């Protein structure tokens, strides 16, 4: 699991600006939902610009879907977890 987190860290433009990557990799970065959030925070903190709100729709929708799935799985298996603990 640590390897996946480390790999994801370097695939997210946190310690480097996204514009140093080739164009084809920049478009591939659009799949990473954390990339849009990091880019918005960098724009606010470094450049003093408001984020492009439309770029945050994909992470928002993905978050809602994953939270809904997590709540459903928790409710379905909450009785089993009591037995395991």
N, C-alpha and C positions, 0 to 999 in steps of 0.2 A: 504494500500500500504506500509506503514511503517513496518508493521509486515512481509511482504514478503521480504523487503530489509534486515531487521534484521536477518531473517531466512537464507537468502542467504549469508549474511556476515559470519555467524557461520558455514555454509556448505563449505565455501572457506577457505583453510588453510592459513589464513593471520597471525593470532596471535599464531599459533601452527604449528609445522612441520608435514607434512603429514605422516611421518614414525612412528608417535606414534599411528596411527589408525590401527585397525585390517586389514588384507589383503583384506577381502571382501569389506570393506568400502573404501579402497584405490582405488580399481578398480571402485567402484561406483563414486568416485570423478572425474574420467576421463570424465564423462558426463558434468561436470561443465566447461564451456569454460573459465571462469575467473580463475579457478584453475591453468590451464596451464600457463596463463600469469603471475600470482602471483609467481608460482614456478620458472619461467624463471627469474623474477626480483629478487627473493630471491637468486637464484644461482649467478646472476651477482653481487649483492650488498653485500651479506653475505659471499659467498664462492669464489667469484672472478672467476667464471667459465662461459664460453659461454653457452647459452641455447641450448638445443636440438631443432634445427629448425623444425624438423618433428613434435614435440609436439605442435607447434604453427599453424599447418595447419588447424586443426579443428576450432579454434577460428577465423582464417582468413576467412575461407569459410563461417562460420556462420555470421560473420560481413558483408561480401559482400552480402549475401542473405538478411539479415535484412535491410541493407541500400537500396538495390534495391527495396525491398518491401515498405519501407518508402517513397522513392522518387515517386514510382508509386501511392501510396495512396495520397500523397500530391498533385501530379499533377491532380489526378482525382477529389479531393475535394477542390482544392484551390479556385474555384469560390464560393463554399458554405461557405468557411471560411470568405470571405469578407463580406457576408451578416450577418454572426453571430457576427462579431466584430463590 
